[in-house]
Amino acid sequence: MNSRRKGANGEREVCEILNQELGWAVKRNLSQSRDGGWDVEIAQFRIEVKRRKKLMVHEFMEQASKSAGEATPVVLMRADGEEWLLMMKLSDAMPLIRDALPQR
């Protein structure tokens, strides 16, 4: 499978998972390959989808950060034969984690 088709299939797979889990109409950014930018957008999150044989996490996050602008960059990635993983900067994750903590 060529890398472009593999990437598009990964984006469709992620959108389907997010649609099922969130009950929200999540769609691919079809102009991203031509205009640059992210693959999927949900609220303040700009998601870069990576479907590769080998994961290069720092390079993935650098690309996501550049295209996200002021939004929160997120990388969803899956190596061949593995499950999907989500990566984001710890500084972006802390408010989400803090909000999930029970009130003291």
N, C-alpha and C positions, 0 to 999 in steps of 0.2 A: 504494500500500500504506500503510495507516495505521501510525503510529509504534509502537503497542503490538505489532502483528503483526510488524512489521519487527524489533523488539527480540527477540521470542520466537523468530523464525526465526534471528536471529543467535546467540542462546543455544544453540539446538539444533545449529547448525552448529559452534560451538565445542566443544560436548560431543562431537560425532561425531569431530572432529579429535583431541581429547584422548584419547578412547577408543581410536582407531586407533594413535596415536603412543605412548601410555603402557601400553596393554593393561590399563587400569583402568576400572572402571565409574564413569564421571563422569556425574552427573545435575544437572539444573537445580534450583535452590532455588525451588520453585513458590510458596512463601508469601512470597517477598521483596517482591512488589509490594503485598501486603496488610500485612505486618508490618515492612517495611523490611529492610535487610540486603543481602547480596551475592547474586550470581546463581549462582555455581558455587564449590564448596569442594573443594580438593585439599590434603590434609595441613595444613600451617600457612598455606596461601595462601587468601585470600578474594578471588575474582575478580569484578570488575565487567565486564560485557560491553556494549560500545557499538557499535551498527550505525547509523551516521548518514551523512547527506550531507556534513556538515561536522564535523570533529573539534575539540572544545574540550578540549584535554588537561588543562589545569589544573583545570577544573571537574570533569572525570572523576576525576582523582586525589583531589580534595577529597572527593567523594562516596564513593569507595572507601575512603579513610582513615577517614572517619567510621563506616562500617558494619563495618569489619574489627575494631574493638576492639583486642585485643592481638595479633591475627594479622597476617600480612604482606599489605598491600593490593596488588593487581595489577589492571591494566586491560588487557583485550583489546579492541581496537577495529579497526573496518574502515570506511573511507569507501566510498561507492558506487563500484564498479568497481575497487577496490584490494585489496591483500592484507591479511591480519590482521597487526596490530602488537601487541606486548606492551610495556607501560610499567609500571615500578616505580620507587620511590625509589632513588637511587644508594646510600644507606646500607643499604637492604635487599638490594641486588644485590651489594655488595662481598663478603659472606661466600660467596656462591655462586661468584663469580668467583675468589676466593682459593682455594676448595676445588678448582677446576678446574685450577689451576696445577700444573705438575709439581714434584715435590719437588726442592729444591736439594741 
